[in-house]
């Protein structure tokens, strides 16, 4: 029950003739699958993969123990059960199965780790499904593999002196809300989805500026501009929103576009259109209906209306703040980032909660928007611009250059604030 992405298992099975193997489950699936049992073996050439049922992250979660041609266990593919430095979060499946709680799942995970994985030999190599940056855990290492012995020594969740109650408390403490699209991807992975070839064919229809404009007006499609933030700021199609393909694209698309069936029109750097469509499909957005042929330059050449967003440097912001100490600064980083350090007087309005944040931003008051590096602030500003907020100014480079400039008072103190 994979959540990060639409896994592609249905298309892969059709293309190769291979079976989809699911861990033990009584879920009703939208496709043919082999529902395995605990301990079931699968031969691949001279090696054997043994399924170890390890419920906890989800109820059907399973690991696969690899044995070589001599029957010696050499590696284990742990999926979302065991990561390097962490274990799978136990709060996702409760969004699909109402009788589960994160405490129940964490208790299952405690048993899975101690009864199925920790008794294995220390020299076995652990290959997890995710590394640092995934939202499926909270403390993952950037390393992609390790020995099980090292994990027994260094992974907080594998301490032998930890009681069940201590484990449950540690595993569920500090979990941030998962991206909004996770439960939707889970259901697509259970029920099935559109064929990827059809999705790409539909999304990579080249549209002239005239056809693009007609499609935008007649379908209600969202115009998604995937170019770099500062390139976007200089000129874009009115009402387009910017989520750059070279940033945390999937996460922010999934967080900010609530409807998986939303029709999408794409503006991209030439040659990257198919990449955009594919990456949208990976998180369940299968309804891209075409892209602007020739990119933004073709729109400009056609004499179509162009909008822009003002973007200033940290030095310019410092000058503005010096002449007007009350100049409004909006910090759209996560609350944890803001709490760590922020510009004195800046108000925190995380991009994650943009609908709540925007309710208290005055339409007619100039506000300077920054994030950590300039990626999220342009997303935030473009969305509000499309909703009629014309007085937001982006701060290029974000907090990184703001702090480096040495021209602002930075504080770690978080006091109660209200938005502008």
N, C-alpha and C positions, 0 to 999 in steps of 0.2 A: 504494500500500500504506500507507494513512493509519493512524496509530497513536493520535493524541490522542483521537479520537472515532469512533464509528460514523458514517460520512459521510452516510448518507441517499441515496446515489446510486441504489440499487435502487428505493426508493419514488418518488424524483423522476422516474426514467425511466418508471416505470409510469404516473404521474400525468400526465405531459406528452407521452409518446410520443417523447421525445428519446433519442438514443443515448448510452450510456456510453462515453466515449473513454478508453482506457488507453494509457499509454506503451508502447514496444516491450517485449514480454515473451513468454515461453513458459509462464508459469504457467497452471495450469488454474483457471479462474474458475467460480464457482457461479452465474453469470448471463450473459446475452448482453451482449457488449461489442464495440466497434470497437477492434481492436488497431492503433494507429497506427504509422507509420514515421517515422523522423527526417526532418524537413523537410516533412512533410505539412501542407497548408494547409486551413483551415476558414473558409468565408465566412459572416459574420453581418451581414446588411444590406450596408452599404458598406465594412465593415472586414474585414480578413483576420487570422486567428490562425494563426501558423506554429509547429508543434511542434518544439522543440529538445530532443533526447534528452540528458539531463544526469545520467547515473548517478553515484551516490556516496552520497547519503542512502539510497536504495534503488536497485536495478538498473533499475527502470522509470521512475525520477524524470524528469520532463520539465518544461520551461518553455514558456510560450506568448508569442511575440513578436507584439505588436499593430501592425498597419500601417493607416494611415488610408486614405481613399478615393483618395488620390494615391499610395499605395504607400510612404509614408514611415513608418519604424519610430518609434513614439512612446512605447511602454511595453512592459514585459515583466513577466509574471506568473511569479514564480520559485518558487512553491510552497515546498518545504522544501530547495531547493538553495542559494539565497542569501537571507539575511535582512539587515535593516538592522543593520550592525555585526557580523555573524556569518555562519556557513554551517551547513547542516544537519549534525547529528551522524551519524557513519558507523557506528554500532554497533548500530542497531536491526534491520536486515535480516539480520544474522548469526544472529539468534534464530529466523529463519524458514527461511533457507537455510544448511545446515550447512557448505557448502564455502566460504562467505564469512567473512572476518575483517574487523575494523574497519580494519586496515591496508590490506587490498585495496580496501575501499570508499573509504577516504580517498584512495588513489591514483587511483581512478576520478574522484573529486570534483575532484582537482587538475587533471586533464585537462579535465573538463567546464567548469570555471570559466575556464580559460585558452584553451580552443579554441572555446567556444560563447558565452560571456557577455562576457568582458573585451574581445574585439575589437569589440563593438558601440559605437555612438556614445555619448559622454558625456552628452548631453542626454536620453537615454531615461530614463523614470521607472520605478523598480523598485517593484513591488507584491508583497511576500512573503506567505506564507500565515499567518505568526505574528509576534507581537511579544513584548515583554518579558513574562516569566512562563511562557512555554511551555517544556516540558522537551525540545523538539526541538533546542535549541541551548543555549549556555552564556553568551553575551555579547550577547544581543539588545537593541537599542535600544527605547525606548518609542515612538519614531516609527514611523508606519505606512507611510511611503514616502520615497523619496529619489531623487536623480538617480544614475545609474550612475557618473557622473564623481566625485561626492562619495564614493561607496563605494570606488572605486578608490584614492582618497586616504586614506580613513579606516578602511576595513575591513581588519583585520589579515590576513585570509585572501587578500586580493587584491594583496598586495605583489608587485611585478614582480621583485624581487631574491630571492624566496624559492625555495629548491630544493624538489624533491619531498619529500626526506627531512625538511626543516624544516617543510614544510606538514603532513605526516602527524603529526609529533610535536606540533605546536601544536594541531592539530584534535582529537586524541584525549586530550591532557593536560587533566586537570581535569574530565572528564566525570563527572557524578554518575549513579548507577544510575537508569535510567528507571523511571517508575511501573510497578508490577507488571502493571497491566491493559493496557499498550501492546501486547505480543505478542498478547493475546487480541483486542483491537480490530482488529489487523492481519488476523488470520485471519477475523474476521467480515466485514471489508471485502473479503476475497478470496472467501469462500465464500457470503456472503449472510446474511440475518437475518430475524427476524419483521417482518411489516408493522407500521408504527408506529401505524396506526389501531387495530389489534387490541391492541397493547401498551397503548395509552392506555385503551382500553375496559376491558381486564382490570384495569388498575391503579387505575382511578378508580371502582371499585365501592364505594359508600358502605356501611359496615358499622356497625351499632349496637354499643354497648359489649358486649352479650351475644354478637353474631355475631363481633365482633373477637376476643373472648376464646376462643370456640370454635375459630376459625380458627388462632389462635396455638397452642392446645393440640393440635390435630389434625394440623397440617401441618408443624410444626417451622420455621415461617417466622421470619425475623429481624424483630424490631420496630425499625424505624428512625424515630427521632424527629428531625425536621428543624428544630425550633424553635431560637431563639437560645439560646446556652449557659446564660446565667443564668436564663432562663425555664424551661428544662429542669431545672436544678438544684433549683428550688423544688418540683417535683412531676412525676413521670413514671411510666409503667407499669413495674412490676418487670421487669428483664432487658432493657429497651429500651436501645439505644445512641444516642448523640447525635452526628449530623454535621449541622451547621447548613446550611440551604440558602443562607444569605447569606455563606458563606465559600468556601474552596477545595473545594467540595462534590464535584465529579467526581474530583479527585485523590485525596481521602481515601476516598471510596467504593471507587474502583478499587484503592487500596492495601490497604485493610483488610477488604474482603469478597472472599475469594479465588475463590468460585464464581460465575460469571456466571449460572448457573441457580438460584442461591439464591432461594427464594421470600421476598418481602419484604412486610411489613405496614407501612403508613405512618401516622405521626402528624405532622400539619402544621398550620400556621396556617390557619384557614378561608379558602378561596378560592385556596390555593396548591397544592392536591393535584395538579392536572393538570401544573403546572410541575415538581413533584417527579418525577412519573412520567416526564415527557419528559426531564428532565435525567439521570435514571437510565438511560434508554434510550440516550442519547447516548454513554454509555461502556459500553454492552453489557448492562446489567442490565434484561432484558425481562420479568422475572417478578415484578413487583409484583402482588399479588393483591387489593388493596383498601386503603382508608384508614378511619380512625376518624371516623365521621360526627359532626360537632359538635365535633371536636377534643378536647383533653384535658379541657375543662370537662364534656363529656358523660360522660366516664369517671368523673370525680369525682361528678357528680350521680347517677350510677347506683350510687354507694356501693362502687365497686371499689377494690381495694388500690392504694395510691399509695406510691411510694418517693421518696427525695430524696437529694441530695448536698450536704454542707456546703461552703460557699464563703466564704472570708474575704478581707479587704482586705490590701493590702501593709502597712498600719500594724499590723494585727492580727498578721500574720506577724512583723513586727519585734519586737513585744512578746513573742511566743512565743519567738523566737530569743534575746532578751535574757535571759529567765528560764531558758531551756534551750538553751545554745549547741550542744548535740548534736542538736537537732531535725532530723529528716531532711527534706531538700528535694530533690525530684526535678525536674530540668529536662528537659522532653520535646521541646525544640527540636532541630533538626538539629545534628549534631556541629560543623559549620562555624560555626553561630550561637553555640553554646556555647564553641567555641574562641576566638571573637572577644572575648567578655566574658560573665562569669557570676558568680553569687553565690559568694563564697568558701565552699567546703565542699559546694556543691550537686553532686549526682551526675547525669551526663548519661545519659538513657535515651530516645533519639529515638522518637517515635511511629511512625516508619517501620518500626521493628523491635520492635514491641510484644511479640511472642511471645517474643523473646529477653529483652527488658527485664523482663518480668513474672516470669520464672523465679527471679529473685533478690530480689524484693520480698517482705518478710515479711508474711504475711496479718494478723498481730496487732499490727503496729507502725504507729503513726500516721505518715503521710508527707504532706508538703505538696507539691502538684504545680503547676507553672507552665509556661507556654510563653512566646511573645512577647506575645500580647494576650488570651489567655483562650479562644481557639477550640480549639486542639489539646489543651490540658490537660483540657477537659471531655470531648472524645472519648476520651482516654486513660483518664480516671477512670471514665467510664461503661462502657467495655469491661471494665475490671477489676472494677467493681462487679457487672456481670452474671456475672462468673466467680467471684464470692464474696469479693472483696476489699472489706471494709467499713470500712477505716480510712484511706482516702485523702481528703484535703481539698484542694479546688481553691482556687487563688489567683486571684481575679478581676482581670482587667486584665493579668495576666502581667508579664513582665520590664519592659515599658514603664513601668508604674506603680511597680514595685519600684525601678528605677533612679532614677526621678523623685523618689521619696520621700527619697532621700539617707540612708536608715537602714541600708543594707547595705554591706558591704565588697565591692566589685566587682573581680574580677581577670581578667586576660587570660591568666594562666598556666594551662596545661593539664597536669595531672600524671596519671599512671596512676591509674585508680579502678576500683573494683568496685561493683556495685550493692548496694543494701541487703540 
